[in-house]
Amino acid sequence: MAITVVLFPASDELPALQPAALEELARLGVTNVALLRDRTTVGLVLEGWAFDPRHAREAARAVAGSSEGVRTLRPLMQMAVSTASTEGGEA
C-alpha cells in the first residue's frame, strides 16, 4: 500500500475535506486519509493500494486549493510491531 504525507502551509480557515476533494482523492486511488494540523502546517496522510505517490501534489491541490508551498514526505520504512512474548524459550 502506498503512503505519502503532504505538508502545506496552514491558512486562517480550518482545513476541511469537502465532497469534491474526497471525490478527487478517490479518483487518485486514495482509500484512507488523515488530516493533521498545528498553527503553521497542515498534514495530509494519504494511503491507498491504487494510489501513486507521484500524484501527491494533485491530492494536496484538491484539499488545499493550491500546491504552493507543498512538501511531500515518502516513507523510508514501514513495519508492524508485535507484542509477542519470547518468555520461556529462545527467540
N, C-alpha and C positions, 0 to 999 in steps of 0.2 A: 504494500500500500504506500502510495506517495504521500509525503507530508512536507509542508512548507509553512514557514512563519513569515508573514508580511508585516513590516513595521512602517507606519507612516505618521506624520505629524498630526497631533490632535487639534481639533478646532473647538470653537466655543460650543458647538452643537454636540449633543450626545450622539455617538455613533449608533446607527440602527440598521438592522438588516431588513430592508424593505422587500416586498414580494418580487419586484423586478430584479433586485440584486440576488435574491435567492434563486430565481429562475436562471440568471446568468451563471451563478456558481454551479448549479446542477448541470447546465449545458457544458460547462468546462470539466465536468466529471467529479466535482466535489460532492462528497456524501456526508461529511462531518465538518462542522465549523465551530470554533471557539473565538469569541471576541473579548479582548482584554484591553484595559486602558489604565494609564496613570495621567498625571496633569499634562504631560507633554507628548506622549506617544500612544498610539493605538496599535494593538497587535491583533492580527488575524491568523489563527491557526487553521490551515486547510488540509483536509485529508480526503483521499478517495482512491479506489482501485483504478479508476479510469482517468484520474487527474494527472495532467502533465505539468510538473512544476515550472516548465518554461512559460506557462500561462498565468503565473502568479501576479504579474502587473495588471493583466486584464481583470483578474479577480479583485484586486485592490481598487481598480477603477470602478468596478461595479458597486463596491461598498462605499468608497470614499468620494467617488465622482471625479477623481484625478489620480494620476500616477506620479505626480510631482512629489519629490522627497521620499519616495518609496524605497525601502531596503528589504531585501529578501534573504532569509536565512534558510539554508537547507541542512538536513540532519547529517551529522558525521557518524553517528552511531544510534541505533535503536535496539532495545532489548527488553525482554520481560524479566521481572525479578520474582523469584520464588521464595516461599517461606519454608521450603522443605528442610527437614531436620536431618542432620547426619549423626545423631546420637546412637551409640551402641554399635558402631561399625565404621569401616573405613569408607572414605568418600571416593 
